[in-house]
Amino acid sequence: MHPNYRPNIPYPETPEILQNRSLFKTDLEHLDSAQLSQVYHWMYLSRRTDDRLRDLFRQGLVYGTLAGGQGNEGAAAPIALLLDRTQDVVCFSHRNLAGHLIWSDHLCDHLCQYIANAGSPTMGREGNVHHGDPMTRSLPIISHLGPILSSVMGSIDSQRRLGKNAIGIGFFGDGASSTGDIHETMNFAAVLKIPMVFVIENNEYAYSTPVSEQYLGDSLGQRAEVYGMNYTTLDISDTEELVQGFNKVFTEVRESGFPTVVEVKTLRLRGHAAYDTCDYLSQDVIDAWDKRDANPILRARLVDALGEVQIHEAETVIDDYLEECIKVSLAQPLIDDQDLASAEFSNANHGFKWGKAGQVFKNVTFAQALNEAHRMILNESEASIVMGQDIATYGGAFKVTDKLYGEFGRDRVINTPLAESATVGYGIGLAFNEHRPIVEFQFADFATDATTQILLNAGTFYFRSGANIPLVMRFPCGGGLTFGSFHSQEIEAIYIHFPGLKVLYPSTVQDAFDCMLAAYDSEDPVLLFEHKGLYRGMRSDVTVSNEYEHVWHPRLVREGNFATIVTYGQLVETCRKVCDYLEEEYEYELEVYDLRALKPIDLEPIRESVRKTGRLIVVHEARRNAGFGGEVVSQITEELFFEMEAPPLRIGAMDVPVPFAAPLEKQYMPTQESITQDIVNWLDKLS
């Protein structure tokens, strides 16, 4: 549900039997008929809604990948009813419609989400089974099921840090249990002692792949022992036992603060999605599932206790309510066109004002400037948390976090397991709640292990849900230090290509400090690229200022009138030296701009410069092929083509892996000599 858009539509009144959405803190030692009826009403509503959505899908009135939860309500409904909706954290999966219905908002909200009309609480931006509700700490899912768990882990840790006795629930199936993210998160949660319940919905098939081709052994839950956690196995068929089992687990985790695993032997009465023919299932499997279906089993028990008439009357009330809600939902108009471009970012800032404004750090290196920025943030913003591998007692691979652990402790400076994906997911979850994490990667190259989390989860989060994700990710990058192919790459273009991520790349000591503050102040996820060659390659004084937002705009490094050079990072100073040489030897005065912010990019000063000079040169250390320079050239020439006096020049690294040996690395990447030669050759062609 998008927090900035709650549809104001006159929906049918919810029946009294569906008014109560909680069994939390009730006596469940011996469930009475009223409690079991409450569970059944939600199970029945979920089953009937799933069936009717399937009908609407076949009529072309519901869109997307419709993954039904028929057969899974027996787990989803009890779990949602047993949680504390005022503080707990959830992320319901594809088959947990019952959980969505119980956890938040009106049935029509959910129907409109599936129909994707003007009543859609996500404004039609999120898929029909992917939506969550930021207002009630229900995280939206992504189709990459493994990565969603670490975000739940981060949000529940945030709740605990805020003093709330909350727990988190993450769902995954037998198929997703094969993904690395599941294991990263289970280990992570155990190491950090985060009170999360890992719920395995084992329906024996991942789409069409049986469990015999997914894992060996009798139980998925047994994997918990490897991570030092307890596990419980429950069967979906016995509702009373399942309710009591989950209640016991939730109580224990809430009290102990330690994670656990619950494997539910569940079933799937429909295909993986509405288009699934299920021809891979034998009739014996289908018949066995039908016999274990919790809905008719619980219904028969309630009929014995309360009589057929009372149960039928309740079902009739729910059926009538559902049909009226479908009628109202289908009557809503289509979604109007939106300004989608403006929805990429929240473009909001927290507006931090630093108490040390005016203070000067004397003669510090690039790395020390970043270190001082971290220290100031940790001192003045209680929401800040710094995390990454070897950042604590060791101080990070490049000592950017040096001594912070000793000053702020493990609660604020966290050594994470070697699990880049789970670390970013954990940061997303913290940011989704009320914290502002800073994640350090040892090398930018290692961020590829967190590609899904960064690009498809963090980058799309605001667009999909309206929730801000104030997350800083620091990328030590660049070559020239003979570190070879896996520690030297310039990969900023990958992240610029995907929406929702802001990218900063400082080139001076002062800008490194200011970029850190600007990134931390942003309510959107920001990637801060830091060239390793700059960490100790320059020194200067740094002044603390609350005017750090200037880093989102280009910096004029050198004035000139013959051509405009656009660059960033370590090559800014290199290009300045190139221009000094060209002026001295050839009497060409070239103008140099340092982009600083690569996304969102402000090209207006560059356009004005090119209008003046008529010539454009773009220089970056990244490979020339598909490098960001190509995008800069395109955007400038699209508007100024007929005002330019020469074709643009792009200078980048060779389109090969980064070589290890120093002479080869020098051959591979732009240097002062090679840049100078490329420009001279270009000038010769123009003459």
C-alpha positions in Angstrom: 0.0 0.0 0.0 1.4 3.4 -1.0 1.5 5.6 2.1 1.1 8.7 -0.1 -2.1 7.3 -1.7 -4.9 5.7 0.3 -8.0 5.5 -2.0 -11.0 7.3 -0.6 -13.7 5.1 -2.0 -17.0 4.1 -0.3 -16.4 0.5 0.3 -19.0 -2.0 1.7 -19.0 -2.3 5.5 -16.9 -5.2 6.8 -19.1 -7.8 8.5 -18.9 -8.1 12.3 -17.4 -11.7 12.0 -14.4 -10.2 10.2 -13.9 -7.2 12.5 -11.5 -9.0 14.9 -8.1 -9.5 13.3 -6.1 -10.7 16.2 -5.5 -13.6 18.5 -2.5 -11.9 20.0 -2.3 -12.2 23.8 -5.3 -14.5 24.1 -5.5 -17.8 25.9 -4.8 -20.4 23.3 -4.0 -23.4 25.5 -7.4 -24.9 24.6 -8.9 -23.2 21.6 -12.7 -22.8 21.9 -15.2 -22.8 19.1 -15.2 -19.0 18.9 -11.4 -18.8 18.4 -11.5 -21.6 15.8 -14.4 -19.8 14.1 -12.4 -16.6 13.9 -9.6 -18.5 12.2 -12.0 -20.3 9.8 -13.7 -17.1 8.8 -10.5 -15.6 7.5 -9.4 -18.9 5.9 -12.8 -19.1 4.1 -12.6 -15.5 3.0 -9.1 -16.0 1.6 -10.1 -19.2 -0.2 -13.2 -17.7 -1.8 -11.3 -14.5 -2.7 -8.5 -16.6 -4.3 -11.1 -18.6 -6.3 -12.9 -15.5 -7.4 -9.7 -13.8 -8.5 -9.0 -16.8 -10.6 -12.4 -16.4 -12.2 -11.7 -12.7 -12.9 -8.3 -13.5 -14.3 -9.8 -15.9 -16.8 -12.2 -13.1 -17.8 -9.3 -10.7 -18.4 -10.2 -8.5 -15.4 -7.2 -9.4 -13.3 -3.7 -9.0 -14.7 -0.2 -10.2 -14.1 1.1 -13.4 -12.5 -1.8 -14.5 -10.3 -0.4 -16.9 -7.7 -3.2 -18.3 -5.7 -3.0 -19.3 -2.0 -5.6 -22.1 -2.1 -4.4 -24.6 0.4 -2.1 -22.3 2.2 -4.7 -20.3 4.1 -4.4 -22.8 7.0 -0.9 -21.4 7.8 -1.2 -17.8 6.6 -4.4 -16.9 8.5 -3.2 -18.3 11.9 0.2 -16.6 11.6 -1.3 -13.2 10.8 -3.8 -13.5 13.6 -1.2 -14.5 16.2 1.2 -11.5 15.5 1.1 -8.1 17.1 0.0 -5.9 14.3 1.1 -2.8 16.3 4.8 -3.6 16.2 5.7 -6.9 14.5 7.2 -7.0 10.9 6.1 -9.3 8.1 6.7 -10.0 4.5 3.9 -12.1 3.1 4.8 -14.3 0.1 2.8 -15.1 -3.1 0.5 -17.6 -1.3 -0.4 -15.5 1.7 -3.5 -13.6 0.6 -5.0 -14.4 4.0 -2.2 -12.6 5.7 -2.7 -9.5 3.6 -6.4 -9.5 4.2 -5.9 -9.7 8.0 -2.9 -7.4 8.3 -4.1 -4.2 6.7 -6.9 -2.3 5.0 -10.2 -3.3 3.4 -10.9 -6.2 1.1 -11.6 -3.8 -1.7 -8.1 -2.3 -1.4 -6.7 -5.7 -2.2 -9.1 -6.5 -5.0 -8.3 -3.1 -6.7 -4.7 -4.0 -6.4 -5.3 -7.2 -8.3 -7.5 -5.4 -10.9 -5.0 -2.6 -11.2 -7.5 0.2 -11.4 -7.7 3.6 -9.8 -8.4 2.1 -6.4 -5.0 0.3 -6.4 -3.3 1.3 -3.2 0.1 1.1 -5.0 -1.2 3.4 -7.8 -0.8 0.4 -10.1 2.9 0.5 -9.8 3.3 -2.8 -7.9 2.4 -6.4 -9.0 -0.8 -8.0 -7.8 0.8 -10.4 -5.3 3.9 -8.3 -4.5 2.3 -5.4 -2.5 2.9 -4.8 1.2 2.0 -1.9 3.4 4.7 0.4 4.8 2.2 1.9 7.2 1.9 -1.4 9.1 5.5 -2.7 8.6 4.5 -5.2 5.8 7.3 -5.2 3.3 6.5 -5.7 -0.4 8.2 -8.7 -2.0 10.2 -9.0 -5.1 10.0 -12.1 -7.4 13.6 -13.0 -6.3 12.2 -14.7 -3.2 15.4 -15.3 -1.3 16.5 -11.7 -0.9 13.3 -10.5 0.8 14.1 -12.3 4.1 17.1 -10.1 5.0 15.0 -7.0 4.7 12.6 -8.4 7.3 15.6 -9.1 9.5 16.7 -5.5 9.2 13.3 -4.0 10.0 12.8 -6.2 13.1 16.3 -5.3 14.3 15.3 -1.7 13.9 12.1 -2.2 15.9 14.2 -3.9 18.7 16.7 -1.0 18.7 13.7 1.3 19.2 12.8 -0.6 22.3 9.9 -2.5 20.9 9.4 -6.2 21.9 8.7 -7.1 18.3 9.4 -10.2 16.2 9.7 -10.6 12.4 8.2 -13.2 10.1 9.8 -14.2 6.8 8.3 -16.7 4.5 9.9 -18.9 1.9 9.2 -22.2 0.2 10.9 -25.4 -0.5 12.1 -24.0 -3.8 13.5 -20.7 -2.4 15.3 -22.7 0.2 17.9 -23.5 -2.4 18.9 -19.9 -2.8 22.0 -18.5 -1.2 20.2 -15.5 0.3 18.2 -17.8 2.5 21.3 -19.2 4.1 23.0 -15.9 4.3 20.1 -14.4 6.2 19.7 -17.4 8.5 23.3 -17.3 9.5 23.2 -13.5 9.7 20.2 -13.5 12.0 21.8 -16.1 14.3 25.1 -14.3 14.5 23.4 -10.9 15.4 20.7 -12.6 17.5 17.7 -11.0 15.7 14.3 -12.4 16.8 13.0 -13.6 13.4 10.9 -16.6 12.6 11.8 -18.3 9.3 8.6 -19.9 8.1 9.2 -22.6 5.4 6.1 -23.3 3.4 6.9 -26.8 2.1 4.3 -27.7 -0.4 6.7 -30.2 -2.1 6.9 -28.4 -5.4 8.8 -25.4 -6.6 6.6 -24.6 -9.6 7.0 -28.1 -11.2 10.2 -29.2 -9.6 9.7 -31.7 -6.7 11.6 -31.5 -3.4 13.5 -34.6 -4.4 15.4 -32.4 -6.9 15.8 -29.5 -4.4 17.4 -31.0 -1.3 18.3 -34.2 0.4 17.1 -35.3 3.8 13.8 -35.6 5.6 13.2 -32.0 6.6 14.1 -28.6 5.5 13.7 -27.4 9.1 16.7 -29.4 10.1 18.9 -26.9 8.4 18.3 -24.6 11.3 20.6 -26.7 13.5 23.6 -25.8 11.3 23.0 -22.1 12.3 22.5 -22.9 16.0 18.7 -22.4 15.8 15.8 -24.5 17.0 13.2 -25.7 14.5 9.6 -26.9 14.7 7.7 -28.9 12.2 3.9 -28.4 11.9 1.2 -29.8 9.6 -1.2 -27.5 8.0 -4.1 -30.0 8.4 -4.5 -29.6 12.1 -5.5 -26.0 12.7 -5.6 -26.2 16.5 -2.2 -27.8 16.7 -0.8 -25.3 14.2 -2.2 -22.2 16.0 -0.8 -23.5 19.3 2.5 -24.4 17.8 3.0 -21.0 16.2 1.9 -19.2 19.3 4.4 -21.1 21.4 7.2 -20.3 18.9 6.3 -16.6 18.7 6.2 -16.3 22.5 9.6 -18.0 22.8 11.2 -15.9 20.1 9.7 -12.7 21.6 11.2 -13.6 25.0 14.5 -14.9 23.9 15.3 -12.5 21.1 16.8 -15.4 19.1 15.7 -16.6 15.7 14.1 -19.9 14.9 12.8 -21.9 12.0 9.3 -23.4 11.5 8.6 -25.8 8.7 5.0 -26.1 7.7 4.0 -29.1 5.7 1.6 -27.3 3.5 0.0 -28.0 0.1 -0.9 -26.2 -3.1 -4.4 -26.9 -4.4 -4.0 -24.9 -7.5 -1.0 -24.4 -9.9 2.0 -22.3 -9.3 0.1 -19.5 -11.0 -3.3 -19.2 -12.8 -1.8 -20.3 -16.1 -0.2 -23.5 -14.6 -1.9 -26.6 -16.0 -0.4 -28.9 -13.2 0.2 -31.6 -15.7 3.3 -32.6 -13.8 1.2 -33.7 -10.8 -0.1 -37.2 -10.5 -3.7 -37.8 -9.5 -2.4 -39.5 -6.3 -0.6 -36.3 -5.3 -3.8 -34.2 -6.0 -6.0 -36.6 -4.0 -3.6 -36.7 -1.1 -3.5 -32.9 -1.0 -7.3 -32.7 -1.1 -7.5 -35.0 2.0 -5.2 -32.7 3.9 -6.9 -29.5 3.1 -7.3 -27.5 6.3 -10.4 -25.7 5.3 -12.9 -28.6 5.0 -11.2 -30.3 8.0 -11.7 -27.3 10.2 -15.2 -26.7 8.9 -16.3 -30.3 9.7 -15.0 -29.8 13.3 -17.0 -26.5 13.7 -20.1 -28.1 12.2 -19.9 -30.8 14.9 -19.5 -28.2 17.6 -21.8 -25.5 16.4 -24.1 -27.0 13.8 -24.3 -26.7 10.0 -26.7 -23.8 10.1 -24.4 -21.5 12.0 -21.4 -22.2 9.8 -23.4 -21.9 6.6 -24.8 -18.5 7.7 -21.3 -17.2 8.4 -20.1 -18.4 5.0 -23.1 -16.7 3.3 -22.3 -13.4 5.0 -18.7 -13.7 3.8 -19.8 -14.7 0.3 -22.2 -11.8 0.0 -19.6 -9.4 1.3 -17.0 -10.6 -1.2 -19.4 -10.3 -4.1 -20.4 -6.8 -3.1 -16.7 -5.9 -2.8 -15.9 -7.3 -6.2 -18.8 -5.3 -7.7 -17.6 -2.1 -6.1 -13.9 -2.8 -7.1 -14.7 -3.6 -10.7 -16.7 -0.3 -10.9 -13.6 1.8 -10.2 -12.2 3.6 -13.2 -8.9 2.8 -14.9 -5.7 4.4 -13.7 -4.9 7.8 -15.2 -1.5 8.5 -16.7 1.0 9.5 -14.0 4.2 11.5 -13.9 6.2 8.3 -13.6 9.5 10.1 -14.1 9.0 12.1 -10.9 8.2 8.9 -9.0 11.6 7.4 -9.5 13.0 9.1 -6.4 11.3 10.6 -3.3 13.9 13.5 -3.8 13.4 14.2 -0.2 16.2 15.1 2.2 16.1 14.8 6.0 17.7 18.2 6.3 20.5 17.5 8.9 22.2 20.5 10.4 25.5 19.5 11.8 26.5 21.0 15.2 30.2 21.1 14.1 29.6 23.5 11.3 32.6 25.8 10.9 35.0 23.3 12.4 38.1 22.6 10.2 39.9 19.3 10.0 43.5 20.2 9.1 45.5 18.4 6.4 43.5 15.2 6.2 43.6 12.6 3.5 40.6 11.6 1.4 40.1 8.5 3.6 40.4 10.5 6.8 37.8 13.0 5.6 35.4 10.1 5.1 36.3 8.8 8.5 35.5 12.2 10.1 32.2 12.3 8.3 31.3 8.9 9.7 32.3 10.0 13.2 30.2 13.1 13.0 27.2 11.2 11.7 27.4 8.6 14.4 27.8 11.3 17.0 24.9 13.5 15.9 22.4 11.1 14.3 21.1 8.3 16.6 19.5 6.6 13.6 23.0 5.9 12.0 24.5 2.4 11.8 27.7 1.5 9.9 28.1 -2.0 8.7 30.4 -4.1 6.5 33.1 -6.7 6.5 36.1 -6.1 8.7 35.0 -2.5 9.5 35.1 -2.9 13.3 38.4 -3.6 15.1 40.3 -3.6 11.8 38.8 -0.4 10.6 38.0 -1.5 7.1 40.1 -2.5 4.2 41.2 1.1 3.6 40.8 2.3 7.2 37.8 4.5 6.5 36.1 3.3 9.6 39.3 3.3 11.7 38.6 3.6 15.5 34.9 4.0 15.1 34.2 0.6 16.7 36.1 1.5 19.8 34.2 4.8 20.1 30.6 3.6 19.3 30.6 -0.1 20.0 29.2 -3.1 18.2 25.6 -1.8 18.3 26.5 1.0 15.9 29.5 -0.3 14.0 28.7 -3.9 12.9 31.1 -6.4 11.5 28.9 -8.4 9.2 29.3 -12.0 8.0 30.8 -12.3 4.5 27.3 -12.0 2.9 27.0 -8.9 0.7 23.4 -9.6 -0.4 22.1 -10.2 3.1 24.0 -7.2 4.3 22.3 -4.9 1.8 19.0 -6.5 2.5 19.5 -6.0 6.2 20.3 -2.3 5.5 17.1 -2.0 3.4 15.1 -3.3 6.2 16.7 -1.0 8.7 16.1 2.0 6.4 12.5 0.9 5.7 11.8 1.3 9.4 13.4 4.3 11.2 17.2 3.8 10.8 19.8 5.2 8.4 22.4 2.6 7.6 25.8 3.0 5.9 27.1 -0.1 4.2 30.8 -0.4 3.2 31.8 -2.9 0.5 35.4 -3.9 0.8 35.7 -3.4 -3.0 33.1 -2.1 -5.5 33.6 -5.4 -7.4 32.1 -7.4 -4.5 28.8 -5.5 -4.8 28.0 -7.7 -7.8 27.1 -10.4 -5.1 24.3 -8.0 -4.0 23.1 -7.0 -7.4 19.5 -8.1 -6.9 19.2 -6.3 -3.5 20.7 -3.1 -4.9 19.2 -2.8 -8.3 15.8 -4.6 -7.9 15.0 -4.2 -4.3 16.5 -0.9 -3.0 16.3 0.8 -6.3 12.6 0.1 -6.9 11.4 0.3 -3.3 10.1 3.9 -3.4 8.4 3.6 -6.8 6.7 0.4 -5.7 5.6 1.2 -2.2 6.1 4.9 -1.5 8.5 4.0 1.3 11.7 5.9 1.6 14.9 3.9 1.9 17.7 6.2 3.3 20.6 3.8 2.6 24.2 4.7 1.8 26.3 2.2 0.1 30.1 2.9 -0.2 32.0 1.5 -3.2 35.8 1.6 -3.0 36.6 1.4 -6.8 39.1 2.1 -9.5 42.4 0.7 -10.7 46.0 1.8 -10.9 47.1 -0.1 -7.8 47.8 -3.5 -9.4 44.9 -5.2 -7.7 43.8 -7.2 -10.7 40.4 -7.9 -12.2 38.4 -8.4 -9.0 39.4 -5.4 -7.0 39.8 -2.6 -9.6 36.7 -2.2 -11.6 34.8 1.0 -12.4 31.2 -0.3 -12.6 29.2 2.9 -12.0 27.3 2.6 -15.3 25.6 -0.6 -14.2 24.0 1.2 -11.3 23.2 4.4 -13.2 21.3 2.3 -15.7 18.8 1.1 -13.1 16.2 3.4 -11.7 15.9 4.6 -8.1 19.6 4.8 -7.2 21.5 8.0 -6.7 25.2 8.0 -7.5 27.9 10.3 -6.2 31.6 10.2 -7.1 33.8 12.8 -5.4 37.3 13.8 -6.6 38.6 16.0 -3.8 39.0 15.7 0.0 36.4 18.3 0.7 34.0 16.7 -1.7 34.5 13.3 -0.2 33.4 14.7 3.2 30.5 16.7 1.7 29.3 13.7 -0.5 29.2 11.5 2.6 26.9 14.1 4.3 24.8 14.6 1.2 24.4 10.8 0.8 23.4 10.3 4.4 20.9 13.2 4.2 19.1 11.7 1.2 15.9 9.8 1.8 16.7 7.7 -1.3 19.4 5.0 -1.6 22.8 6.5 -2.6 25.9 4.8 -3.9 29.1 6.6 -3.0 31.9 5.7 -5.3 35.4 6.3 -3.8 38.4 5.8 -6.0 41.0 3.9 -4.0 43.8 5.9 -5.5 42.5 9.0 -3.8 42.3 7.5 -0.3 45.9 8.6 0.4 46.7 10.3 -2.8 45.8 13.8 -1.7 45.5 15.9 1.4 43.7 19.2 2.3 41.8 21.0 5.0 38.1 20.1 5.3 35.6 22.6 6.6 32.3 21.3 8.1 29.4 23.1 6.4 25.7 22.6 6.2 25.8 23.6 2.5 26.9 20.2 1.4 24.0 19.9 -1.1 26.2 21.6 -3.7 27.8 18.2 -4.5 24.7 17.3 -6.5 25.9 19.7 -9.2 29.0 19.8 -11.4 32.1 21.7 -10.2 34.0 24.0 -12.6 37.6 22.9 -12.2 39.2 25.0 -14.9 38.0 27.6 -17.3 38.6 27.5 -21.1 37.1 28.4 -24.4 38.3 25.8 -26.9 36.7 22.6 -25.7 34.8 21.2 -22.7 36.2 18.2 -20.8 33.7 16.3 -18.6 35.1 13.9 -16.1 34.9 12.6 -12.5 36.8 10.8 -9.8 40.6 10.4 -9.9 40.8 11.6 -13.5 39.7 15.1 -12.6 43.1 16.1 -11.4 44.7 14.2 -14.3 42.6 16.1 -16.8 43.5 19.4 -15.2 47.2 18.5 -15.7 46.5 17.5 -19.3 44.8 20.9 -19.9 47.8 22.7 -18.4 50.1 20.9 -20.8 47.8 21.5 -23.8 47.6 25.2 -23.1 51.4 25.5 -22.6 52.3 23.4 -25.7 49.5 24.1 -28.1 47.8 27.2 -26.6 44.5 25.5 -26.4 42.4 26.5 -23.4 40.1 23.7 -22.3 37.4 23.9 -19.7 37.1 21.1 -17.2 34.0 20.1 -15.3 33.9 17.5 -12.5 30.4 15.9 -12.5 30.4 14.7 -8.9 26.8 13.6 -9.1 26.3 11.0 -11.8 22.7 10.4 -11.0 20.6 12.4 -10.9 22.9 14.4 -13.2 22.8 18.1 -13.8 24.1 18.7 -17.3 22.9 22.3 -17.6 26.4 23.8 -16.7 27.9 21.4 -19.2 25.5 22.5 -22.0 26.3 26.1 -21.4 30.0 25.3 -21.5 29.6 23.4 -24.8 27.6 26.2 -26.3 30.6 28.4 -25.5 33.4 26.0 -26.7 31.5 24.0 -29.4 33.5 20.9 -28.5 33.0 18.1 -26.0 35.4 15.5 -24.5 34.2 13.0 -21.9 36.9 11.1 -19.9 36.4 8.3 -17.4 38.3 5.3 -16.1 35.5 2.9 -16.8 35.6 0.9 -20.0 34.6 2.9 -23.0 32.1 0.3 -24.2 28.7 1.1 -22.6 30.5 3.5 -20.2 28.7 6.4 -18.7 30.5 8.8 -21.1 28.3 7.5 -23.9 25.2 8.7 -22.1 26.7 12.2 -21.4 27.6 12.5 -25.0 24.2 11.5 -26.2 22.3 13.9 -23.9 24.5 16.8 -24.9 24.6 16.2 -28.6 20.9 15.5 -28.8 20.3 19.1 -27.9 23.4 20.9 -29.2 24.4 18.9 -32.3 24.0 21.8 -34.7 25.9 24.2 -32.4 29.0 21.9 -32.1 32.0 22.4 -34.2 33.4 18.9 -33.9 32.3 15.4 -33.2 32.5 14.5 -29.5 35.5 12.5 -28.1 35.0 9.7 -25.6 38.0 8.5 -23.6 37.8 5.4 -21.4 39.5 2.2 -20.5 40.0 -0.7 -22.9 37.1 -3.2 -23.2 39.0 -6.0 -21.5 39.3 -7.3 -17.9 41.5 -5.3 -15.7 45.1 -6.7 -16.0 47.3 -7.3 -13.0 50.8 -6.4 -14.0 51.6 -2.6 -13.7 52.7 -2.1 -17.3 49.5 -3.8 -18.6 47.3 -2.0 -16.2 48.8 1.3 -17.4 48.1 0.2 -21.0 44.5 -0.7 -20.1 43.4 2.5 -18.4 43.5 6.2 -19.3 46.6 8.0 -18.0 47.8 11.6 -18.3 49.9 10.6 -21.3 47.3 8.6 -23.1 44.6 11.2 -22.5 46.9 13.9 -23.9 47.7 11.8 -26.9 44.0 11.0 -27.6 43.1 14.7 -27.5 46.1 15.7 -29.7 45.0 13.0 -32.3 41.5 14.3 -32.1 42.7 17.9 -32.6 44.8 16.8 -35.6 41.6 15.3 -37.3 39.8 18.6 -36.7 42.5 20.8 -38.3 
